[in-house]
Amino acid sequence: MIISSSTGEDYIIRLSDGTHVSYADVPEESGGGNRYQRPGDILTSAFVACMNMTTQRILKEKNISYNKVVIEADFDWSKSEDNQLEFFYIVDIQGELTEQQKEEVKAEAKECTVCQYLQAKKVLTEVEHW
């Protein structure tokens, strides 16, 4: 469970899972301090973090040596009739891999847990308490 709490500073939110703490904010032009990631950036961070970890796990399972995995991403929410959110990303697996190895690993990594969350139908249900 993640708990989001106001901090007393406009739009700066404390996020905690009970062990780890981070913060969210909005840009100055939206009234925030622009000191922390925006909520959409946090969502994108979850996506690239999970895909990066999954890519590393696949490389390890396949016993493929690599130097570094770098994933860049951004999103575009087109306010079209279909209400579509599109993520754009680049996967850079650095090291002495063949292009075929890279493509196979990248294809498999598309099934990371957060990718599955993002592709699933979502239902937001407010509850009274836990």
Secondary structure, DSSP 4 states (H G I P E B T S, - for coil): --EEEE-SSTT-EEEESSS-EEEE---GGGTS---SB-HHHHHHHHHHHHHHHHHHHHHHHTT---SEEEEEEEEEEE-STT-EEEEEEEEEEESS--HHHHHHHHHHHTT-HHHHHHHS-------S--
